[in-house]
Amino acid sequence: MQSARLAVDIGGTFTDLALEQGGRRTTAKVLTTPAAPEQGVMEGFQTIIRAAGVAPSDIELIIHGTTLATNAVIERKGARTALITTEGFRDVIAMGNESRYDQYDLNIVLPEPLVPRYLRLPVPERLDNTGKVLRPLDEAAVLALIPLLKQENVESIAVGLLHAFVNPVHERRIQAILRQELPDVPVSLSSEVSPEMREWERFSTTVANAYVQPMMARYLRRLESDLHAAGATAPLFLMMSGGGLTTIETACRFPIRLVESGPAGGAIFSAHIARECGLDSVLSFDMGGTTAKVCLIDGYKPQTARTFEVARVGRFRKGSGLPLRIPVIEMVEIGAGGGSIAHVDTMGRIGVGPESAGADPGPACYGRGGMHPAVTDANLSLGRYDPSRFAGGSIKLDAGAARDALLADVGAKLGLTAELAALGVVEMVDENMANAARVHAIESGKTYEGRTLIAFGGGGPVHACRVAEKVGINRVLVPSGAGVGSAIGFLRAPVGYEVVRSLYQRFSTFDVAAVNDLLEDMRSEAEAAVEKGSFGAPTVETRTAYMRYVGQGHEIPVPLPNQVLGVEDIALIRERYDEQYARFFDRPVPGSDVEIMSYAVVVTTVTAEVEPPPRPDSLFTTEATPVRTQLVRDTTTGAVSPWAIYDRASLVPWVTIAGPAIVTEDETSTLIGPGWTAMVNGLGYIELTRDA
């Protein structure tokens, strides 16, 4: 029997699984178990291997993504953490860079550091910006902290010293002392977690890594043990925020790199679909049970970034969260999912989210004790869901409970029926998602003209047409397996690792030998990390430098030649900088010197080539045959009319469907709105186009 590969994605409401064996795919969706996430994973594991007819030992690889690290930071449920830092710098993580995300709010609330001040512990030591020791580490002062760390029951320790990214000698000595005195307490070093300049971001990232490390390590080891006990002998790999896979050992050491692992899988899924279909310019739209994510993908590659914010205290306000300096796929994530709770605010307006009913108790229609209406309740009340087939029939939806909740929390306050309240809720959540997409495009300096929206997640295909209309997109693609798209994306991800380090250089005094030594050391580190999981697969290396004009505050990425650099390459790199600067800011600044702040080296396994979709022998198409009709309320007009219902499993390539209609499948439903026409392409994907 052919070996199989399994992917598992834990979301806020559902845990999605996808298993591929040969050319056959099996999917499953079970409710997440927030108190013990591994229980939901194991329930889904047993469900999917039974459905696929495979034995646990037939699985050769298990890939996992989770938002547990993010949730721990947001909910402040991490470990009791201490920070050891250079004397005089204990308040760096509280002061930040002294910027305000709202200049005119006199009562502005800033995010609280993860470590309280009395556990931010200074020690005498000092390096200069070149790494030269100005003041040796006072080891007696480090030892003097041990009684306090024990007394306060500290569970994890972050070490962040000034200029440690250039020379980690003092941080490593502190780690050695702590391991001898507190062998059971994990220690995170800033020189390993985020070896870049800018103390606030580096310290904040290191503290966040320490904060989630004990919990994530325990969870991953429990999951690994449970899988082995169930007969699965395959190695467990973790999806990272930057889009690559890593080993469980690396994930336990640097769990902060997992904060956006689930959404990253969705972006990779969209990029793979775009490559399959030859779509050079797409918008990835992933709507799950708790959040919706949008990501711009050009040239089959998602946008990436090196900074990320978590636990924002100002809703969607840039600068109001804790900064993390890690490789991440750049996207906008908002609290707009199937479980997002609807309410009426003090001004009499319908609001949706960011609070979510989650998996427990879930929306009112789940019948699990939820009393407040969610987006799923609104969709059900509008006739968009089959109550008996939701989540593959694993959850029987209660339409009466949905209407009662909508009437109580929304309708009664606004003088609306439950159905009209549901219409308002759905229109509001669609507008929230469309607005997030607009802002994302503007911040990226891009437009939606000519783009295709790729919709997936349990709610993506349900809301795709309306969101596309709002942002001006006329083509939507719903791939097969859309309901568990992020999990499928895990199966498409390469094994990869990114190393980032700082080495200050100017073109006027460029030290070629020092840069070559640094890049070679970074390449060796990245290759060693990838080698543990590549199983001999070929790899590819990418090098990037982050540069700016002297005196500027922000850098831009510039690709470097993948070779040993010579003096003659300096002019080439400067030329590439000018090209990239002109792309961002219209034109370069002649005569100004350029400084290089940091370097990144990425090593990944080579992505497999994809076959283009087959084309029909002729342009002849046939209309699909519906299985029944269902009364649905249109959100644009409010009119109720019978919509044709189709079973996706019975649709063959090149059949067409004229809207309004609904295509149902186990994990989601695709709404074909009025004025839209759908066709199933040669890969079995549903292509929706908006009538002219």
C-alpha positions in Angstrom: 0.0 0.0 0.0 1.2 3.5 -0.8 2.3 5.6 2.1 0.2 8.6 3.1 0.8 12.1 4.3 -1.4 13.8 7.0 -2.0 17.4 7.8 -3.7 18.8 10.9 -4.8 22.4 11.4 -6.2 23.5 14.8 -8.5 26.5 14.5 -10.5 28.4 17.0 -13.7 26.5 16.2 -12.7 23.5 14.1 -9.7 21.2 13.7 -9.2 20.4 10.0 -7.5 17.3 8.7 -6.4 16.3 5.2 -4.8 13.0 4.2 -3.3 12.3 0.8 -2.4 8.8 -0.4 -1.3 8.6 -4.0 -3.7 10.7 -6.0 -6.5 10.3 -3.5 -7.4 12.8 -0.8 -9.6 12.4 2.3 -10.6 15.3 4.6 -12.3 15.6 8.0 -13.5 18.5 10.2 -14.1 18.0 14.0 -14.7 20.5 16.8 -11.6 21.9 18.5 -11.2 21.0 22.1 -9.8 24.2 23.7 -9.0 22.8 27.1 -6.8 19.9 25.6 -6.3 20.5 21.9 -4.6 17.2 21.4 -7.9 15.4 22.1 -9.6 17.0 19.1 -6.6 16.1 17.0 -6.7 12.5 18.0 -10.5 12.4 17.5 -9.9 13.7 14.0 -7.0 11.3 13.5 -9.2 8.3 14.2 -12.0 9.7 12.0 -9.8 10.3 9.0 -7.8 7.1 9.0 -11.1 5.1 9.2 -12.5 7.2 6.3 -9.4 6.7 4.2 -9.0 3.0 5.1 -5.4 3.3 6.1 -3.4 2.1 9.1 -1.6 4.6 11.3 1.7 3.0 10.3 0.9 3.8 6.6 1.4 7.5 7.3 4.9 8.6 6.4 4.7 12.3 7.5 2.4 14.3 9.8 2.3 18.1 9.4 0.7 20.3 12.1 -0.2 23.9 12.4 -1.8 25.7 15.3 -2.7 29.1 16.7 -2.1 28.0 20.3 1.0 30.2 20.7 -0.9 33.2 19.4 -3.9 32.5 21.7 -1.6 32.1 24.7 -0.2 35.6 24.2 -3.6 37.2 23.5 -5.2 35.6 26.5 -2.2 36.0 28.7 -2.1 32.3 29.5 1.6 31.7 29.1 4.3 30.8 31.6 5.5 32.9 34.5 8.4 34.5 32.7 11.4 36.6 33.9 13.7 38.8 31.7 17.4 39.2 32.5 18.8 42.2 30.7 21.7 44.7 30.7 21.7 47.1 33.7 19.8 50.2 32.8 17.6 48.6 30.2 14.9 46.8 32.2 12.2 49.1 30.9 12.9 48.8 27.2 9.9 46.4 26.6 7.6 48.9 28.4 8.9 52.0 26.7 9.0 50.6 23.2 9.9 53.2 20.7 7.7 55.8 22.4 5.4 56.0 19.4 1.6 56.3 19.8 -0.8 54.4 17.5 -3.3 57.2 18.1 -1.7 60.6 18.5 -5.0 62.3 19.7 -6.2 59.8 22.3 -5.3 61.3 25.7 -6.3 58.1 27.4 -4.5 55.8 25.1 -4.0 52.2 26.3 -0.7 50.6 25.4 -0.1 46.8 25.5 1.2 45.6 28.9 4.6 43.8 28.7 4.4 40.0 29.2 6.9 40.3 32.0 6.1 42.6 35.0 8.7 45.1 36.1 9.7 43.2 39.3 10.7 40.2 37.1 12.7 42.3 34.7 16.1 41.8 36.3 19.2 43.8 35.4 22.8 42.6 35.6 26.0 44.6 35.2 27.6 44.0 31.7 28.2 45.9 28.5 29.2 45.4 24.9 29.7 48.1 22.3 28.0 48.1 18.9 30.9 46.0 17.4 30.6 43.3 20.1 33.7 44.4 22.1 33.4 43.8 25.8 33.4 47.2 27.6 32.3 45.7 31.0 32.6 42.0 31.7 29.5 40.1 32.9 29.1 40.1 36.6 28.5 36.4 37.2 28.0 36.9 40.9 25.1 39.2 40.1 23.5 36.5 37.9 23.9 33.9 40.7 22.3 36.4 43.1 19.1 36.2 41.0 18.6 32.5 41.6 16.8 32.7 45.0 14.4 35.3 43.6 13.7 33.2 40.5 13.0 30.2 42.7 10.9 32.2 45.2 8.7 33.7 42.4 8.2 30.2 40.8 9.5 31.4 37.4 8.7 28.9 34.7 10.7 30.4 31.8 13.5 32.9 31.4 14.3 35.3 28.6 17.8 36.8 28.3 18.2 40.0 26.3 21.4 42.0 26.5 22.5 45.1 24.7 24.3 44.3 21.4 24.1 40.6 22.0 23.1 40.1 18.3 26.7 41.0 17.4 28.4 39.0 20.2 26.4 36.5 22.2 29.2 35.6 24.7 27.5 37.2 27.8 24.0 35.7 27.0 25.5 32.2 26.5 27.4 32.5 29.8 24.1 33.5 31.6 22.4 30.5 30.0 25.1 28.2 31.2 24.8 29.5 34.8 21.0 29.2 34.7 21.1 25.7 33.4 23.4 24.6 36.2 21.3 26.3 38.9 17.8 25.8 37.4 18.1 22.8 35.1 14.3 22.5 34.6 13.6 26.1 33.6 13.9 26.8 29.8 16.0 29.8 28.7 15.5 31.8 25.5 18.4 33.9 24.2 17.8 37.0 22.1 20.9 36.2 20.1 19.2 32.9 19.0 15.5 33.9 18.8 16.0 37.2 17.0 19.6 38.2 16.4 18.9 41.6 14.9 19.4 45.2 16.1 16.5 47.2 17.6 16.3 46.3 21.3 12.6 46.6 21.7 11.7 44.3 19.0 14.4 41.8 19.9 13.6 41.8 23.6 9.8 41.6 22.9 10.3 38.6 20.5 12.5 36.8 23.0 10.2 37.4 25.9 7.2 36.1 23.8 9.2 33.0 22.9 10.0 32.3 26.5 6.4 33.1 27.5 4.9 30.3 25.3 7.8 27.8 25.3 6.8 25.6 28.3 3.2 25.3 27.2 4.0 24.7 23.5 6.7 22.2 24.3 4.4 20.2 26.6 1.6 20.2 24.1 3.8 19.1 21.2 5.4 16.3 23.2 1.9 15.2 24.4 0.6 15.1 20.9 3.7 13.3 19.6 3.3 10.7 22.4 -0.5 10.3 21.7 0.2 9.8 18.0 2.8 7.1 18.7 0.5 5.4 21.2 -2.1 5.3 18.4 0.4 3.5 16.1 1.6 6.4 14.1 5.4 6.2 13.7 5.8 9.1 11.2 7.8 12.2 12.2 5.8 15.2 13.2 6.6 18.5 11.4 5.3 22.0 12.3 4.2 24.7 10.0 6.0 28.0 10.6 4.7 31.5 10.1 7.0 32.2 7.2 5.6 29.3 5.1 8.2 26.5 5.8 8.1 23.3 7.7 10.4 22.6 10.6 11.0 19.7 13.0 9.4 19.3 16.4 12.7 19.9 18.1 13.1 23.3 16.4 9.4 24.1 17.1 9.8 23.4 20.8 12.9 25.6 20.9 11.5 28.5 19.0 7.7 28.2 19.3 7.2 32.0 18.6 7.8 31.1 14.9 4.5 29.2 15.0 2.3 32.2 15.8 0.7 32.4 12.3 1.2 28.8 11.2 -2.4 28.1 10.4 -3.0 31.2 8.3 0.4 30.6 6.6 -0.9 27.2 5.4 -3.9 28.9 3.8 -1.6 31.3 1.9 0.5 28.5 0.6 -2.7 26.7 -0.4 -3.8 29.7 -2.5 -0.3 30.1 -4.0 -0.4 26.5 -5.1 -3.9 26.8 -6.6 -2.7 30.0 -8.4 0.2 28.2 -9.9 -1.9 25.3 -11.0 -4.3 27.6 -12.8 -1.8 30.0 -14.1 -3.2 32.9 -12.1 -0.4 35.5 -11.7 -2.4 37.9 -9.5 -4.8 36.7 -6.8 -6.3 37.6 -3.4 -6.4 34.7 -0.9 -9.6 34.8 1.2 -9.7 32.3 4.1 -12.7 32.5 6.4 -12.8 30.1 9.2 -14.8 29.7 12.4 -13.1 32.5 14.3 -11.2 34.8 11.9 -11.0 35.8 8.3 -7.6 36.2 6.6 -6.8 38.0 3.3 -3.4 37.9 1.6 -2.1 39.3 -1.7 -0.3 36.8 -3.9 1.7 37.9 -7.0 3.8 35.7 -9.2 2.6 32.6 -7.2 4.3 33.9 -4.0 2.6 35.4 -1.0 3.8 38.7 0.4 6.2 38.2 3.3 7.4 40.4 6.1 9.9 40.3 9.0 7.7 41.9 11.6 4.4 41.0 13.1 2.1 42.3 15.9 0.2 40.1 18.3 -2.4 41.0 21.0 -3.4 44.4 19.7 -5.2 46.5 22.3 -6.6 48.8 19.6 -8.8 46.8 17.2 -6.9 46.5 13.9 -4.8 49.5 15.0 -1.2 49.1 13.7 1.3 49.8 16.5 -1.1 48.8 19.3 0.3 45.2 19.8 3.4 43.5 21.0 6.0 43.5 18.2 7.5 40.2 17.0 10.5 40.1 14.7 10.1 36.8 12.9 9.7 35.7 9.3 5.9 35.8 8.5 3.6 35.7 5.5 2.0 39.1 5.4 -1.7 39.2 5.6 -4.6 40.9 7.4 -6.5 38.9 10.0 -9.8 40.1 11.5 -12.3 38.7 13.9 -14.8 37.8 11.3 -15.6 34.1 11.2 -18.6 31.7 11.4 -18.4 31.9 15.2 -18.1 35.7 15.4 -20.8 37.0 17.7 -23.3 39.7 16.5 -24.5 42.5 18.8 -26.0 46.0 18.7 -23.7 48.7 20.0 -24.7 51.8 22.0 -25.3 53.8 18.8 -27.8 51.2 17.6 -25.5 49.7 14.9 -25.1 46.0 14.2 -21.6 44.9 15.1 -19.9 41.5 14.4 -16.9 40.2 16.3 -14.1 40.2 17.2 -15.5 38.0 20.1 -16.2 34.5 18.9 -18.4 31.7 20.2 -15.6 29.3 19.3 -16.1 25.6 19.5 -17.4 25.6 23.1 -20.2 26.6 23.4 -20.3 27.6 19.7 -23.1 29.5 17.8 -26.6 29.1 19.2 -27.6 26.7 16.4 -25.0 24.2 17.5 -27.1 23.3 20.5 -24.1 23.2 22.8 -25.3 26.0 25.2 -24.5 29.1 23.1 -27.0 31.8 23.7 -25.7 34.6 21.4 -26.1 34.8 17.7 -23.1 34.2 15.4 -22.5 34.6 11.7 -23.3 30.9 11.3 -26.7 31.5 12.9 -27.3 34.3 10.4 -26.4 32.2 7.4 -28.6 29.4 8.6 -31.6 31.8 9.1 -31.1 33.2 5.5 -31.4 29.6 4.1 -27.8 29.3 3.1 -27.1 26.1 5.0 -28.6 22.6 5.0 -29.1 22.0 8.8 -28.5 18.2 8.3 -25.2 18.4 6.3 -23.2 21.0 8.2 -19.6 19.9 8.8 -20.2 16.7 7.0 -23.3 16.0 9.1 -21.3 15.8 12.3 -23.3 18.8 13.7 -27.1 19.0 13.3 -28.0 22.7 13.3 -31.0 24.0 15.2 -32.6 26.7 13.0 -35.1 27.6 15.7 -32.3 28.4 18.2 -30.6 30.5 15.6 -33.7 32.6 15.0 -34.4 33.0 18.7 -30.8 34.3 19.4 -30.9 36.7 16.5 -34.2 38.1 17.6 -33.2 38.5 21.2 -29.8 40.1 20.7 -30.3 42.0 17.4 -33.8 42.0 16.1 -35.7 43.1 19.2 -33.3 46.0 19.8 -33.8 47.3 16.2 -37.4 46.4 15.5 -36.4 43.7 13.0 -37.5 40.2 12.4 -35.0 37.4 12.9 -34.5 37.1 9.2 -33.9 40.8 8.6 -31.5 40.8 11.6 -29.6 37.9 10.0 -29.4 39.9 6.7 -27.9 42.8 8.6 -25.4 40.6 10.3 -24.2 39.0 7.1 -24.0 42.3 5.2 -22.0 43.8 8.1 -19.5 40.9 8.3 -19.1 41.0 4.5 -18.3 44.7 4.7 -15.8 44.2 7.5 -13.9 41.7 5.5 -14.1 43.7 2.3 -12.8 46.8 4.2 -9.9 44.8 5.6 -9.0 43.7 2.0 -9.2 47.3 0.8 -6.8 48.5 3.5 -4.4 45.6 2.9 -4.2 46.5 -0.8 -3.7 50.2 -0.1 -0.9 49.5 2.5 0.7 47.2 -0.1 0.5 49.8 -2.9 -1.6 47.5 -5.0 -5.1 47.2 -6.5 -7.6 44.5 -7.2 -8.0 45.1 -10.8 -7.6 41.9 -12.8 -7.2 39.7 -9.7 -9.0 36.4 -8.9 -10.3 35.8 -5.4 -9.4 32.3 -4.2 -12.0 31.4 -1.5 -11.6 28.6 1.1 -12.1 27.8 4.8 -15.5 26.8 6.1 -17.0 30.2 5.4 -14.9 31.6 2.5 -16.9 30.1 -0.4 -20.2 31.2 1.4 -19.2 34.9 1.5 -16.9 35.1 -1.5 -19.2 36.5 -4.2 -20.4 39.4 -2.0 -16.9 40.2 -0.8 -15.6 40.1 -4.4 -18.4 42.5 -5.4 -17.5 44.9 -2.7 -13.8 45.1 -3.6 -14.3 45.1 -7.4 -13.2 41.6 -8.3 -15.1 39.8 -11.0 -13.7 36.3 -10.8 -13.7 33.8 -7.9 -12.2 30.4 -7.6 -13.3 27.7 -5.1 -10.8 24.8 -5.2 -11.7 21.3 -4.1 -11.1 20.7 -0.4 -11.8 24.4 0.2 -13.3 23.7 3.6 -9.9 22.4 4.9 -7.7 24.6 2.7 -5.1 25.5 5.3 -4.5 21.8 6.1 -4.1 21.0 2.5 -1.7 23.9 2.3 0.5 22.2 4.9 0.9 19.3 2.5 2.2 21.8 -0.2 4.7 23.6 2.0 8.5 23.0 1.6 10.7 22.2 4.5 12.5 25.4 5.1 14.3 27.6 7.6 15.3 31.3 7.6 18.3 32.8 9.4 18.5 36.6 10.0 21.4 38.4 11.4 22.7 41.9 11.7 26.1 43.2 10.4 26.2 46.9 9.8 27.9 47.9 6.5 28.0 50.9 4.2 28.8 50.7 0.5 31.5 53.3 1.0 33.3 51.0 3.4 31.9 47.6 2.4 33.9 44.6 4.0 33.4 41.8 1.5 35.2 39.2 3.6 33.1 39.9 6.7 29.9 39.6 4.7 31.0 36.4 3.1 31.9 34.9 6.4 28.5 35.9 7.9 26.5 34.6 4.9 28.4 31.3 4.9 27.7 30.8 8.6 24.0 31.6 8.1 23.8 29.2 5.2 25.3 26.4 7.3 22.8 27.0 10.1 19.8 27.0 7.8 21.0 23.9 5.9 21.5 22.1 9.2 17.9 22.9 10.3 16.4 21.8 6.9 18.5 18.7 6.6 16.7 17.2 9.6 13.5 17.0 7.7 14.3 17.2 4.0 15.1 13.4 3.6 17.7 14.2 1.0 15.4 16.3 -1.2 17.1 19.0 -3.2 17.2 22.5 -1.7 17.4 26.0 -2.9 19.0 29.0 -1.1 17.8 32.6 -1.2 19.8 35.6 0.1 18.5 39.0 1.0 20.0 42.2 2.4 17.9 44.9 4.2 19.2 48.3 3.2 18.3 52.0 3.5 19.8 55.4 2.8 22.0 56.6 5.7 19.8 58.3 8.2 16.5 56.7 7.1 14.4 54.8 9.6 13.2 51.8 7.6 14.9 49.3 5.3 13.8 47.6 2.0 14.7 44.1 1.0 17.2 43.7 -1.8 18.1 40.2 -3.3 21.8 39.3 -3.2 23.7 37.0 -5.6 23.7 33.5 -4.3 27.5 33.2 -4.5 30.7 34.2 -2.8 30.8 38.0 -3.2 33.7 39.9 -4.7 34.5 43.5 -4.8 33.1 43.7 -8.3 29.6 42.7 -6.9 29.3 45.8 -4.8 28.2 47.9 -7.8 25.7 45.2 -8.7 24.1 45.2 -5.3 23.9 49.0 -5.3 22.2 48.8 -8.7 19.7 46.4 -7.3 19.1 48.6 -4.3 18.4 51.6 -6.6 15.9 49.4 -8.7 14.0 48.3 -5.6 14.0 51.8 -4.1 12.5 53.2 -7.3 9.9 50.5 -7.3 8.8 51.5 -3.8 9.4 55.3 -3.9 9.4 56.2 -7.6 13.1 57.2 -7.9 16.4 56.7 -6.1 18.4 59.5 -4.4 21.7 59.9 -6.4 24.9 60.5 -4.4 23.6 59.2 -1.1 25.4 56.5 0.7 23.5 53.3 1.6 23.8 51.3 4.8 23.0 47.5 5.1 21.4 46.7 8.5 20.8 43.0 8.3 20.9 39.9 6.1 18.6 36.9 5.6 19.3 33.5 4.2 16.5 31.1 3.4 17.1 27.4 2.6 14.0 25.4 1.4 13.4 22.1 -0.4 12.5 22.6 -4.0 8.8 23.1 -4.8 7.4 20.4 -7.1 6.3 21.5 -10.5 2.5 21.5 -11.2 0.6 20.4 -14.3 -1.7 23.0 -15.9 -5.4 22.1 -15.8 -6.7 20.0 -18.7 -8.7 21.9 -21.3 -11.9 20.6 -23.0 -11.7 19.4 -26.6 -14.2 22.0 -27.5 -15.9 25.0 -25.9 -19.1 23.0 -25.4 -20.4 23.0 -21.9 -23.6 21.6 -20.3 -25.7 22.9 -17.5 -25.6 20.9 -14.2 -28.7 19.3 -12.8 -29.8 20.5 -9.3 -30.7 18.0 -6.6 -33.4 20.2 -5.1 -34.3 23.8 -4.4 -34.2 25.8 -1.1 -35.7 29.2 -0.1 -32.8 31.7 0.4 -32.9 35.4 1.2 -30.7 37.5 -1.0 -28.5 39.9 1.0 -28.4 42.5 -1.8 -32.2 42.8 -2.3 -33.6 41.1 0.8 -36.0 39.1 -1.5 -36.7 35.4 -0.7 -36.7 33.0 -3.7 -36.0 29.4 -4.4 -32.4 28.7 -5.2 -31.2 25.6 -7.0 -29.0 23.3 -4.8 -26.2 21.2 -6.3 -24.1 18.4 -4.9 -20.4 19.2 -5.6 -19.5 15.5 -5.7 -21.7 15.0 -8.7 -20.4 17.9 -10.7 -18.2 16.9 -13.6 -15.7 19.2 -15.5 -17.1 21.8 -17.8 -20.7 21.9 -16.4 -22.1 25.4 -15.8 -24.4 26.8 -13.2 -26.2 30.1 -13.4 -26.8 31.9 -10.2 -28.5 32.2 -7.8 -27.6 28.7 -6.6 -25.7 26.9 -3.9 -23.2 24.1 -4.3 -23.0 21.9 -1.2 -20.2 19.7 0.1 -19.2 18.2 3.4 -17.0 21.0 4.7 -18.5 24.1 3.2 -21.0 25.5 0.7 -20.4 27.7 -2.4 -22.9 30.5 -2.9 -23.3 31.6 -6.6 -25.0 34.9 -6.2 -27.4 36.6 -8.6 -25.5 37.9 -11.6 -22.8 35.2 -11.3 -22.1 32.1 -13.4 -20.1 29.1 -12.3 -18.2 26.5 -14.3 -16.3 23.5 -13.1 -12.8 23.5 -14.6 -10.6 20.5 -15.5 -9.2 20.2 -12.0 -12.7 20.1 -10.5 -12.4 23.7 -9.1 -15.4 26.0 -9.3 -14.7 29.1 -11.3 -17.3 31.9 -10.7 -17.5 34.9 -13.0 -19.5 38.0 -12.6 -21.8 38.8 -15.5 -20.9 42.0 -17.4 
